[in-house]
């Protein structure tokens, strides 16, 4: 999929799901836990909203379902997901955009010099 044809608007939910998949595939429950941990509980995904978002990301070609199980004896019902090459590029681009926005906010002294 060409990045220019992407119709999905990057929301915090999509962004955090994709961040959860950097470097390793994850199953849905692990993604939910990672997002909640990373956001300090600020973003809690229920199963319905998580799997809806995962399906959208799959449809857009940003993540893919991974057929292999990382551990023998793993629950067969679990679906594992990983970033695609397009997904990695989109995540990098979106991260640069957010970094630029934060930098502009600091320049306007909206955030001051704080780092978090």
Secondary structure, DSSP 8 states (H G I E B T S, - for coil): --GGG------HHHHHHHHHTTTS-EEHHHHHHHHHHHTTTS----HHHHHHHHHHHHHTTSEEEE-S-SSTT--TT--EEEE-HHHHHHHHHHHHHHHHHHHHHHHTTSSTT---
